[in-house]
C-alpha cells in the first residue's frame, strides 16, 4: 500500500512539474494550449490577462543586494488588477531559461497553479494574496536603509579621516585636517573566488587581524569580510581586485572603518572592555564574596569587623561550568580576607585560614550568613588531589545551615551537594555527599554513635540523609539526646 501511495505521489509530482509552459507572441501556452496573455510594458513588470484581454493580475520583480548575505534578495510582488489585493512570493528558478518572464510564468504555473487548462485560476491567486506583504519587502526596505546608512558612513569616514594606503602598505588617516598617522597595515595576495584563503588581511597597530577579505563565489566584484569579533558582511567593490590595486585597498579600508572598525588600538581596547565585562559577569554568577560588610571571629575570640572577601571558586569567565580546579590543589574557600580600620582609623587587612578554626559572617538582605572553618572527614579524592600538589591543607570554610546544642550542619558554598555535620566532641567534621553511595548513612551513624536513638533511626533508614531538612532534624534530635 505504501509503495502504491509513493508511486501515486511521485506520478503527481512528475505530472505537475513536467507541464509544458511556454510564452509565444504574448500568449501563455500550457501544454501548447493558450490560457492567458502576458505583457511586459516596462522592465521587471509583467501584466497577466485573460485571452479576451481582461487584466487579472500583475507581477513586479524585485531584487536588492544584502550586506549580511552573499546572495541578493529576489522576490515577486503579485497584485490584483485593481490593486486591492497583494502578496509576496520568492523568485525561484524552476526552469532552465535566461528569460525572467518565462521563469516567473513557469513558477506561477507549476508551483502555484495559477494557470490551468481553463485559464487563470483566481482561487490560486487568492492563496498568494493571503500570504500578504512584508515577508520580503520589509527585508528589502531594511536592506535599502542599511545601504543608505553605510553610504552615509563611508562619506563621513572619507571626509573626516581620509584613509590612504602608502607604498609600503601602511594605512594612514588624518582627523579633521591634522597630520596623517599610521593606524594599521594591509596585506594583499593573489587569490580568486575559488580559493578558501583570504586575499586581504587588515591589521591594526597592535598586530590584531581586524578584518580578512576574500572574493565571494556569488558575484562579480563581490567580497566577503570577516572581522576579529566574529562578524561578517558582504560588499560590492567598484574596483577590480589585484594585489597592487591601492584604490581597491583604500575603498576596502574605508568600508571596514564605516562598519565601525577604526584600527589603531581599537580592537585591543574593545577586547579589554569585553574581558572586563566577562569578569564582572563571572563575578555576579559566582558565590564569591567581594568586600561584603561583616566580621571575623578567630579561634581565640578576637572579633574584627570590616569588609569580607572570600574566593570560594575560580571565575568561570567563558561559561564552561568549571569553577574548581581538578588538576592542581584546590585552595579556593580556604582563606578569608577582612579589611578594616585600626585604632588610628588607618586601613588594614587580615588573612585568616580556615585551618585556624575561625568563623565569619556577612550581612545579607535577610540578615546574615555565617561560615566556619572546618577540617572534614571524607573527601578522599580532594585530599588526594591536594596531596599530589604537595598541599596538606584540607580545611575549608562552609556555610552554616543550622547550629544546635553540640552539633551544627553546614553546606559547601560551591558544591551544594556536599553537606557537613560537625559535633563539638570531634575536632573534625563529617562530609556527606548527596551524590555518593549509601555508605554515608553508616558513616553518619558511626559519627553520631553516642546518641543511640538517632543512630537506630539512621540505620533503619528513617531519615533521608541526602535531604537538608532531614539532616537538620537529625541534628536537633542529637542535641536533645541524653544517652
Helices and strands as residue ranges (DSSP letters): H 2-17, E 21-24, E 27-30, E 33-42, E 45-49, E 55-64, E 73-80, E 86-90, H 100-110, E 115-116, E 119-120, H 122-130, H 137-160, E 164-165, E 170-173, E 181-188, E 200-204, E 209-215, E 222-227, E 232-236, H 246-258, H 266-285, E 289-297, E 303-310, E 335-341, E 347-353, G 354-356, E 359-364, E 367-377, H 380-388, E 395-403, E 407-411, E 418-423, E 429-433, H 439-447, H 452-459, H 468-480
